[in-house]
């Protein structure tokens, strides 16, 4: 019984770490894309004519 609990806690801990890493990478990637697209908008705002 204790071995199952130990194994389950180990697997859930490893899964939590893996999910945390994936979320952090996606968050960083989304931030970089947002910054790049914002810079592109600011750079091209001079080309707007009314």
PyMOL Python script that loads the backbone (N, CA, C, O; Angstrom):
from pymol import cmd

cmd.read_pdbstr("""\
ATOM      1  N   UNK A   1       0.830  -1.199   0.000  1.00  0.00           N
ATOM      2  CA  UNK A   1       0.000   0.000   0.000  1.00  0.00           C
ATOM      3  C   UNK A   1       0.866   1.252   0.000  1.00  0.00           C
ATOM      4  O   UNK A   1       0.607   2.180  -0.766  1.00  0.00           O
ATOM      5  N   UNK A   2       1.888   1.291   0.847  1.00  0.00           N
ATOM      6  CA  UNK A   2       2.750   2.471   0.911  1.00  0.00           C
ATOM      7  C   UNK A   2       3.530   2.665  -0.378  1.00  0.00           C
ATOM      8  O   UNK A   2       3.835   3.794  -0.762  1.00  0.00           O
ATOM      9  N   UNK A   3       3.858   1.548  -1.056  1.00  0.00           N
ATOM     10  CA  UNK A   3       4.598   1.666  -2.312  1.00  0.00           C
ATOM     11  C   UNK A   3       3.747   2.334  -3.389  1.00  0.00           C
ATOM     12  O   UNK A   3       4.267   3.125  -4.176  1.00  0.00           O
ATOM     13  N   UNK A   4       2.463   2.034  -3.438  1.00  0.00           N
ATOM     14  CA  UNK A   4       1.576   2.657  -4.421  1.00  0.00           C
ATOM     15  C   UNK A   4       1.465   4.155  -4.169  1.00  0.00           C
ATOM     16  O   UNK A   4       1.490   4.955  -5.104  1.00  0.00           O
ATOM     17  N   UNK A   5       1.345   4.523  -2.909  1.00  0.00           N
ATOM     18  CA  UNK A   5       1.247   5.946  -2.572  1.00  0.00           C
ATOM     19  C   UNK A   5       2.540   6.659  -2.946  1.00  0.00           C
ATOM     20  O   UNK A   5       2.514   7.752  -3.513  1.00  0.00           O
ATOM     21  N   UNK A   6       3.667   6.037  -2.626  1.00  0.00           N
ATOM     22  CA  UNK A   6       4.974   6.628  -2.941  1.00  0.00           C
ATOM     23  C   UNK A   6       5.131   6.808  -4.443  1.00  0.00           C
ATOM     24  O   UNK A   6       5.589   7.853  -4.904  1.00  0.00           O
ATOM     25  N   UNK A   7       4.745   5.768  -5.220  1.00  0.00           N
ATOM     26  CA  UNK A   7       4.864   5.835  -6.675  1.00  0.00           C
ATOM     27  C   UNK A   7       3.915   6.885  -7.256  1.00  0.00           C
ATOM     28  O   UNK A   7       4.295   7.629  -8.161  1.00  0.00           O
ATOM     29  N   UNK A   8       2.693   6.950  -6.746  1.00  0.00           N
ATOM     30  CA  UNK A   8       1.713   7.919  -7.221  1.00  0.00           C
ATOM     31  C   UNK A   8       2.172   9.338  -6.940  1.00  0.00           C
ATOM     32  O   UNK A   8       2.031  10.215  -7.792  1.00  0.00           O
ATOM     33  N   UNK A   9       2.716   9.572  -5.766  1.00  0.00           N
ATOM     34  CA  UNK A   9       3.209  10.916  -5.439  1.00  0.00           C
ATOM     35  C   UNK A   9       4.388  11.288  -6.321  1.00  0.00           C
ATOM     36  O   UNK A   9       4.514  12.443  -6.730  1.00  0.00           O
ATOM     37  N   UNK A  10       5.246  10.336  -6.617  1.00  0.00           N
ATOM     38  CA  UNK A  10       6.383  10.602  -7.497  1.00  0.00           C
ATOM     39  C   UNK A  10       5.944  10.951  -8.902  1.00  0.00           C
ATOM     40  O   UNK A  10       6.464  11.888  -9.509  1.00  0.00           O
ATOM     41  N   UNK A  11       4.976  10.188  -9.427  1.00  0.00           N
ATOM     42  CA  UNK A  11       4.491  10.461 -10.785  1.00  0.00           C
ATOM     43  C   UNK A  11       3.759  11.793 -10.866  1.00  0.00           C
ATOM     44  O   UNK A  11       3.934  12.542 -11.828  1.00  0.00           O
ATOM     45  N   UNK A  12       2.945  12.090  -9.867  1.00  0.00           N
ATOM     46  CA  UNK A  12       2.220  13.361  -9.906  1.00  0.00           C
ATOM     47  C   UNK A  12       3.168  14.538  -9.714  1.00  0.00           C
ATOM     48  O   UNK A  12       2.946  15.603 -10.290  1.00  0.00           O
ATOM     49  N   UNK A  13       4.202  14.371  -8.930  1.00  0.00           N
ATOM     50  CA  UNK A  13       5.195  15.434  -8.780  1.00  0.00           C
ATOM     51  C   UNK A  13       5.942  15.686 -10.075  1.00  0.00           C
ATOM     52  O   UNK A  13       6.160  16.836 -10.456  1.00  0.00           O
ATOM     53  N   UNK A  14       6.335  14.615 -10.756  1.00  0.00           N
ATOM     54  CA  UNK A  14       7.034  14.752 -12.032  1.00  0.00           C
ATOM     55  C   UNK A  14       6.127  15.380 -13.079  1.00  0.00           C
ATOM     56  O   UNK A  14       6.569  16.217 -13.867  1.00  0.00           O
ATOM     57  N   UNK A  15       4.865  14.982 -13.090  1.00  0.00           N
ATOM     58  CA  UNK A  15       3.915  15.560 -14.044  1.00  0.00           C
ATOM     59  C   UNK A  15       3.712  17.056 -13.774  1.00  0.00           C
ATOM     60  O   UNK A  15       3.608  17.849 -14.710  1.00  0.00           O
ATOM     61  N   UNK A  16       3.657  17.432 -12.515  1.00  0.00           N
ATOM     62  CA  UNK A  16       3.493  18.846 -12.170  1.00  0.00           C
ATOM     63  C   UNK A  16       4.689  19.671 -12.629  1.00  0.00           C
ATOM     64  O   UNK A  16       4.527  20.782 -13.131  1.00  0.00           O
ATOM     65  N   UNK A  17       5.877  19.131 -12.456  1.00  0.00           N
ATOM     66  CA  UNK A  17       7.082  19.836 -12.912  1.00  0.00           C
ATOM     67  C   UNK A  17       7.066  19.974 -14.431  1.00  0.00           C
ATOM     68  O   UNK A  17       7.365  21.045 -14.958  1.00  0.00           O
ATOM     69  N   UNK A  18       6.721  18.903 -15.135  1.00  0.00           N
ATOM     70  CA  UNK A  18       6.687  18.948 -16.596  1.00  0.00           C
ATOM     71  C   UNK A  18       5.656  19.959 -17.095  1.00  0.00           C
ATOM     72  O   UNK A  18       5.934  20.723 -18.020  1.00  0.00           O
ATOM     73  N   UNK A  19       4.482  19.968 -16.496  1.00  0.00           N
ATOM     74  CA  UNK A  19       3.447  20.925 -16.889  1.00  0.00           C
ATOM     75  C   UNK A  19       3.891  22.350 -16.591  1.00  0.00           C
ATOM     76  O   UNK A  19       3.626  23.259 -17.377  1.00  0.00           O
ATOM     77  N   UNK A  20       4.552  22.548 -15.480  1.00  0.00           N
ATOM     78  CA  UNK A  20       5.065  23.874 -15.146  1.00  0.00           C
ATOM     79  C   UNK A  20       6.071  24.379 -16.159  1.00  0.00           C
ATOM     80  O   UNK A  20       6.047  25.553 -16.530  1.00  0.00           O
ATOM     81  N   UNK A  21       6.952  23.508 -16.605  1.00  0.00           N
ATOM     82  CA  UNK A  21       7.956  23.898 -17.605  1.00  0.00           C
ATOM     83  C   UNK A  21       7.273  24.254 -18.927  1.00  0.00           C
ATOM     84  O   UNK A  21       7.627  25.250 -19.559  1.00  0.00           O
ATOM     85  N   UNK A  22       6.311  23.456 -19.340  1.00  0.00           N
ATOM     86  CA  UNK A  22       5.600  23.724 -20.598  1.00  0.00           C
ATOM     87  C   UNK A  22       4.866  25.060 -20.526  1.00  0.00           C
ATOM     88  O   UNK A  22       4.912  25.846 -21.473  1.00  0.00           O
ATOM     89  N   UNK A  23       4.195  25.319 -19.416  1.00  0.00           N
ATOM     90  CA  UNK A  23       3.458  26.580 -19.261  1.00  0.00           C
ATOM     91  C   UNK A  23       4.425  27.767 -19.262  1.00  0.00           C
ATOM     92  O   UNK A  23       4.125  28.808 -19.846  1.00  0.00           O
ATOM     93  N   UNK A  24       5.566  27.618 -18.620  1.00  0.00           N
ATOM     94  CA  UNK A  24       6.549  28.704 -18.599  1.00  0.00           C
ATOM     95  C   UNK A  24       7.083  28.992 -20.003  1.00  0.00           C
ATOM     96  O   UNK A  24       7.232  30.155 -20.381  1.00  0.00           O
ATOM     97  N   UNK A  25       7.370  27.952 -20.770  1.00  0.00           N
ATOM     98  CA  UNK A  25       7.876  28.138 -22.133  1.00  0.00           C
ATOM     99  C   UNK A  25       6.826  28.799 -23.010  1.00  0.00           C
ATOM    100  O   UNK A  25       7.140  29.707 -23.779  1.00  0.00           O
ATOM    101  N   UNK A  26       5.588  28.353 -22.899  1.00  0.00           N
ATOM    102  CA  UNK A  26       4.515  28.953 -23.697  1.00  0.00           C
ATOM    103  C   UNK A  26       4.306  30.409 -23.290  1.00  0.00           C
ATOM    104  O   UNK A  26       4.077  31.268 -24.142  1.00  0.00           O
ATOM    105  N   UNK A  27       4.383  30.685 -22.001  1.00  0.00           N
ATOM    106  CA  UNK A  27       4.227  32.058 -21.529  1.00  0.00           C
ATOM    107  C   UNK A  27       5.322  32.969 -22.037  1.00  0.00           C
ATOM    108  O   UNK A  27       5.054  34.096 -22.455  1.00  0.00           O
ATOM    109  N   UNK A  28       6.555  32.490 -22.003  1.00  0.00           N
ATOM    110  CA  UNK A  28       7.680  33.290 -22.501  1.00  0.00           C
ATOM    111  C   UNK A  28       7.543  33.506 -24.007  1.00  0.00           C
ATOM    112  O   UNK A  28       7.774  34.610 -24.499  1.00  0.00           O
ATOM    113  N   UNK A  29       7.169  32.461 -24.737  1.00  0.00           N
ATOM    114  CA  UNK A  29       7.009  32.583 -26.186  1.00  0.00           C
ATOM    115  C   UNK A  29       5.899  33.571 -26.530  1.00  0.00           C
ATOM    116  O   UNK A  29       6.047  34.374 -27.452  1.00  0.00           O
ATOM    117  N   UNK A  30       4.797  33.518 -25.802  1.00  0.00           N
ATOM    118  CA  UNK A  30       3.694  34.452 -26.060  1.00  0.00           C
ATOM    119  C   UNK A  30       4.124  35.885 -25.752  1.00  0.00           C
ATOM    120  O   UNK A  30       3.749  36.810 -26.473  1.00  0.00           O
ATOM    121  N   UNK A  31       4.896  36.073 -24.705  1.00  0.00           N
ATOM    122  CA  UNK A  31       5.391  37.408 -24.377  1.00  0.00           C
ATOM    123  C   UNK A  31       6.306  37.962 -25.450  1.00  0.00           C
ATOM    124  O   UNK A  31       6.210  39.137 -25.803  1.00  0.00           O
ATOM    125  N   UNK A  32       7.193  37.128 -25.973  1.00  0.00           N
ATOM    126  CA  UNK A  32       8.113  37.567 -27.022  1.00  0.00           C
ATOM    127  C   UNK A  32       7.348  37.925 -28.286  1.00  0.00           C
ATOM    128  O   UNK A  32       7.639  38.938 -28.922  1.00  0.00           O
ATOM    129  N   UNK A  33       6.376  37.107 -28.654  1.00  0.00           N
ATOM    130  CA  UNK A  33       5.575  37.393 -29.849  1.00  0.00           C
ATOM    131  C   UNK A  33       4.809  38.700 -29.666  1.00  0.00           C
ATOM    132  O   UNK A  33       4.698  39.484 -30.608  1.00  0.00           O
ATOM    133  N   UNK A  34       4.293  38.939 -28.499  1.00  0.00           N
ATOM    134  CA  UNK A  34       3.559  40.169 -28.222  1.00  0.00           C
ATOM    135  C   UNK A  34       4.466  41.386 -28.327  1.00  0.00           C
ATOM    136  O   UNK A  34       4.075  42.399 -28.907  1.00  0.00           O
ATOM    137  N   UNK A  35       5.649  41.303 -27.784  1.00  0.00           N
ATOM    138  CA  UNK A  35       6.598  42.417 -27.857  1.00  0.00           C
ATOM    139  C   UNK A  35       6.992  42.692 -29.302  1.00  0.00           C
ATOM    140  O   UNK A  35       7.036  43.848 -29.723  1.00  0.00           O
ATOM    141  N   UNK A  36       7.276  41.649 -30.058  1.00  0.00           N
ATOM    142  CA  UNK A  36       7.692  41.826 -31.454  1.00  0.00           C
ATOM    143  C   UNK A  36       6.574  42.443 -32.279  1.00  0.00           C
ATOM    144  O   UNK A  36       6.821  43.347 -33.077  1.00  0.00           O
ATOM    145  N   UNK A  37       5.346  41.967 -32.096  1.00  0.00           N
ATOM    146  CA  UNK A  37       4.251  42.536 -32.884  1.00  0.00           C
ATOM    147  C   UNK A  37       3.950  43.967 -32.457  1.00  0.00           C
ATOM    148  O   UNK A  37       3.568  44.785 -33.294  1.00  0.00           O
ATOM    149  N   UNK A  38       4.111  44.288 -31.186  1.00  0.00           N
ATOM    150  CA  UNK A  38       3.940  45.667 -30.723  1.00  0.00           C
ATOM    151  C   UNK A  38       4.975  46.597 -31.325  1.00  0.00           C
ATOM    152  O   UNK A  38       4.653  47.716 -31.723  1.00  0.00           O
ATOM    153  N   UNK A  39       6.204  46.143 -31.393  1.00  0.00           N
ATOM    154  CA  UNK A  39       7.265  46.949 -32.010  1.00  0.00           C
ATOM    155  C   UNK A  39       6.980  47.169 -33.494  1.00  0.00           C
ATOM    156  O   UNK A  39       7.206  48.257 -34.024  1.00  0.00           O
ATOM    157  N   UNK A  40       6.487  46.134 -34.151  1.00  0.00           N
ATOM    158  CA  UNK A  40       6.169  46.275 -35.575  1.00  0.00           C
ATOM    159  C   UNK A  40       5.045  47.292 -35.780  1.00  0.00           C
ATOM    160  O   UNK A  40       5.094  48.082 -36.724  1.00  0.00           O
ATOM    161  N   UNK A  41       4.044  47.283 -34.916  1.00  0.00           N
ATOM    162  CA  UNK A  41       2.968  48.267 -35.027  1.00  0.00           C
ATOM    163  C   UNK A  41       3.483  49.690 -34.807  1.00  0.00           C
ATOM    164  O   UNK A  41       3.116  50.606 -35.542  1.00  0.00           O
ATOM    165  N   UNK A  42       4.323  49.869 -33.807  1.00  0.00           N
ATOM    166  CA  UNK A  42       4.864  51.206 -33.554  1.00  0.00           C
ATOM    167  C   UNK A  42       5.750  51.679 -34.693  1.00  0.00           C
ATOM    168  O   UNK A  42       5.764  52.866 -35.019  1.00  0.00           O
ATOM    169  N   UNK A  43       6.481  50.770 -35.294  1.00  0.00           N
ATOM    170  CA  UNK A  43       7.370  51.123 -36.399  1.00  0.00           C
ATOM    171  C   UNK A  43       6.575  51.535 -37.638  1.00  0.00           C
ATOM    172  O   UNK A  43       6.979  52.445 -38.362  1.00  0.00           O
ATOM    173  N   UNK A  44       5.450  50.867 -37.882  1.00  0.00           N
ATOM    174  CA  UNK A  44       4.665  51.110 -39.095  1.00  0.00           C
ATOM    175  C   UNK A  44       3.582  52.162 -38.920  1.00  0.00           C
ATOM    176  O   UNK A  44       2.847  52.422 -39.873  1.00  0.00           O
ATOM    177  N   UNK A  45       3.446  52.768 -37.775  1.00  0.00           N
ATOM    178  CA  UNK A  45       2.372  53.755 -37.578  1.00  0.00           C
ATOM    179  C   UNK A  45       2.627  55.014 -38.392  1.00  0.00           C
ATOM    180  O   UNK A  45       1.688  55.769 -38.646  1.00  0.00           O
ATOM    181  N   UNK A  46       3.853  55.266 -38.806  1.00  0.00           N
ATOM    182  CA  UNK A  46       4.153  56.451 -39.617  1.00  0.00           C
ATOM    183  C   UNK A  46       3.636  56.302 -41.042  1.00  0.00           C
ATOM    184  O   UNK A  46       3.483  57.299 -41.749  1.00  0.00           O
ATOM    185  N   UNK A  47       3.367  55.077 -41.474  1.00  0.00           N
ATOM    186  CA  UNK A  47       2.901  54.833 -42.832  1.00  0.00           C
ATOM    187  C   UNK A  47       1.406  55.021 -42.999  1.00  0.00           C
ATOM    188  O   UNK A  47       0.888  54.883 -44.108  1.00  0.00           O
ATOM    189  N   UNK A  48       0.703  55.332 -41.921  1.00  0.00           N
ATOM    190  CA  UNK A  48      -0.747  55.503 -42.001  1.00  0.00           C
ATOM    191  C   UNK A  48      -1.070  56.881 -42.554  1.00  0.00           C
ATOM    192  O   UNK A  48      -0.554  57.895 -42.084  1.00  0.00           O
ATOM    193  N   UNK A  49      -1.924  56.897 -43.550  1.00  0.00           N
ATOM    194  CA  UNK A  49      -2.385  58.186 -44.104  1.00  0.00           C
ATOM    195  C   UNK A  49      -3.889  58.256 -43.999  1.00  0.00           C
ATOM    196  O   UNK A  49      -4.584  57.267 -44.233  1.00  0.00           O
ATOM    197  N   UNK A  50      -4.389  59.417 -43.650  1.00  0.00           N
ATOM    198  CA  UNK A  50      -5.827  59.618 -43.490  1.00  0.00           C
ATOM    199  C   UNK A  50      -6.353  60.506 -44.578  1.00  0.00           C
ATOM    200  O   UNK A  50      -7.550  60.794 -44.615  1.00  0.00           O
TER     201      UNK A  50
END
""", "prot")
cmd.dss("prot")
cmd.show_as("cartoon", "prot")
cmd.util.cbc("prot")
cmd.orient("prot")
